Amino acid sequence: MSMPLAQPTTLAELRRSGWKSRSVKEEIRQNFLQQLRSGAELFPGIVGYEHTVIPEINLALIAGHDMLFLGEKGQAKSRLMRSLVRFLDEAIPYLDLPGCPVHEDPYKPITAQGKRAVAEIPEEELPIAWWPRRQRYAERLAPGTKFADVIGEIDPAKLAQGTSMSTEEALHFGLIPRMHRGIFAMNEIPELDELVQVGLFNILEERDVQIRGYPVQFDLDILILFSANPSTYNRSGKVIPQLKDRIGTVIHTHYPRERALGIEIMEKEAGLDLGGDYPVVVPLFMKEILEEISIRARKSKYVDQASGVSARFSIANYRTMVASARHRAVRLGEKPAVPRISDLGHLYASSLGKLELDMMGSQQMSERQVLDAIIAEAIRTVFEEYVEKTGLEEIAQVFGKGVKIEVGDMLPSSHYAERLKRVPKAWEKAFEVNPSDSEPVRASCVEFVLAGLYASDRISRSQKHGRITYEVR
């Protein structure tokens, strides 16, 4: 039930409003089913999971399950968990009691303080406040998390004031009890201390809390979410079996299964404005190469596949490539700015921190060498697709034998125009952008063809002082 138009401020007003109490899982279930029935977009901004991940989440919400999102880094696990907030009511009422550690259900208080207030204070005087949905979600990263952080601890200050250690009032509540009637998410669950895991499976099973041997029978109302990487979650001893057994649904995430989806995610998440004083035109083949670099990295024997290659890898590289093109355009006064293969020479800064090398497979190669090999493989893959569509001879015939062509990220586009005064008809149909339209576009196409011919072992290449020279054999 959504928040009433005129918010009640006392328990008596709340009863007269007709507001009904329901568990957080029932609240989410009913709101989810309402949105499902209306045809609303259930998970805005999530791309590529329509037929795999999202149906499993839908069923888990209807079933009222706690969930584990299992996948490698950069697969939108945290975003999916945070998106469940939209299925909460806009706001819910709670007892507005000074010092009360939880947002008490006015009809079903769980703390001693809340129960006393309902029993002793007249309903016309018992104050009610409202808890907005955006505050009803909390998450924690498992490494370094202690029992006291998420479950609770005996408060020494309260003991010093004379509070008995055996009473509820002596406790300091952790994050999970404080999220009573909300959603709590624990990221990287295999890295959580075993003692805390024991506390969690007790909450999952019994919905109560035990702190230092004192059983505190709280009827906690909470949806609990977890995330983990398969390589650590499935490793023996990392997650105790009792905790695994109590998680209702495991949601398996994955990387984009089609390059086009990866490009869509890359462009959307990069959030770049390609207009302005120095507009940017990004040819499709440059987008395809960038996403193919990520695809190849995820298959490379030199990269630790247990760690994964995040979607952030593509996003950061896309931003770097566009930045390099725009930097050149501003320096040389060219419009539009069009990314070229030579701009990929700046990907080291945005790539190397996101790749974890396989220590067995890459012993003889540095990070830069691994990245260079992956980029070359991506260029070859994309180029061969274009060749298959239009024919290698038609694409390459413009470069006569014995010709040397120098390329570089800071060379003006006019340098390329001199080498290619007339754009072959085959080129006009080979690319999404027409090389005859502008010199910057032509320069990008020229570099792509040269790099593709080199990657296919059809021409030679030499590098000196940051510039590359291709020579047609």
Secondary structure, DSSP 8 states (H G I E B T S, - for coil): ----SS---BHHHHHHHT-----HHHHHHHHHHHHHHHT--SSTT--S-TTTHHHHHHHHHHHT--EEEE--TTSSHHHHHHHGGGGS-SEEEEE--TT-SS---TTS--SHHHHHHHHHS-TTTSBEEEEEGGGSEEEEESTT--HHHHTEEE-HHHHHTT--TTSGGGEEE-HHHHTTTEEEEEESGGGS-HHHHHHHHHHHHH--EEETTEEE-----EEEEEEE-HHHHTSTTTS-HHHHHT--EEEE----SSHHHHHHHHHHHH-----SSS-B---HHHHHHHHHHHHHHTT-TTB-TTT---HHHHHHHHHHHHHHHHHHHHHHT-SSB---GGGGGGHHHHHGGG--B-TTTTTT--HHHHHHHHHHHHHHHHHHHHHHHH-HHHHHTTS-TT-EEEE-TTS-HHHHHHH-SS--HHHHHHSSS-TTT-HHHHHHHHHHHHHHHHHTTSEEEEEETTEEEEEE-
